[in-house]
């Protein structure tokens, strides 16, 4: 669970975490970092550095409308091709969640997101 000032700030921080994650590309929704509304589903792809294989990540975001500022995130990653990923999908999930955890006090984020 993450605590933030508001939905717009959370979206901006999440978009920055995705942008700064190596090999990640935000697929939907476009304009996440500028969105001021709750976005329940975020789709990201990762391209492997060596072979260029694509992995998919889905982030399901639940915003607690009763306790404003509380977000719960469920992360799921999977391979598109092959049988193993050498632990990369778990690493992708951890990368995003650690970034968000490092930004727990999301109220300080005033940066403009540089989305890809």
Residue pairs with C-beta under 8 A, 6 or more apart in sequence:
1 70
1 71
1 72
2 10
2 70
2 71
2 72
2 73
2 100
2 101
2 104
2 106
3 69
3 70
3 71
3 104
3 105
3 106
4 10
4 13
4 69
4 71
4 106
4 107
5 69
5 106
5 107
6 68
6 69
7 35
7 36
7 37
7 38
7 63
8 35
8 36
9 106
9 107
9 109
10 63
10 71
10 106
11 32
11 33
11 34
11 35
11 36
11 39
12 33
12 34
12 109
12 111
12 112
12 113
13 100
13 103
13 106
13 109
14 32
14 33
14 42
14 59
14 61
14 96
14 100
15 26
15 32
15 33
15 113
15 115
16 33
16 99
16 109
16 111
16 113
16 114
17 95
17 96
17 99
17 100
17 103
18 24
18 26
18 32
18 42
18 44
18 96
18 115
19 26
19 33
19 113
19 114
19 115
19 116
20 99
21 44
21 46
21 92
21 95
21 96
21 99
22 49
22 95
23 46
23 47
23 48
23 49
24 44
24 45
24 46
24 57
24 92
24 96
25 44
25 45
25 46
25 47
25 116
26 32
26 42
26 43
26 44
26 115
26 116
27 43
27 44
27 45
28 41
28 42
28 43
29 35
29 39
29 42
30 115
31 115
32 39
32 42
32 113
32 115
33 112
33 113
33 114
33 115
34 113
38 61
38 63
39 61
40 60
40 61
40 62
41 58
41 59
41 60
41 61
42 58
42 59
42 61
43 56
43 57
43 58
43 59
44 56
44 57
44 58
44 59
44 96
45 54
45 55
45 56
45 57
46 54
46 55
46 56
46 57
46 77
46 88
46 92
47 53
47 54
48 54
48 55
48 88
53 79
53 80
53 81
53 82
54 80
54 81
55 77
55 78
55 79
55 80
55 85
55 88
55 89
55 92
56 77
56 78
56 80
57 75
57 76
57 77
57 89
57 92
57 93
57 96
58 75
58 76
58 77
59 73
59 74
59 75
59 76
59 96
60 73
60 74
60 76
61 71
61 72
61 73
61 74
62 71
62 72
62 73
62 74
63 70
63 71
64 70
64 71
64 72
73 97
73 100
75 93
75 96
75 97
76 93
77 89
77 90
77 92
77 93
78 89
79 85
79 89
103 109
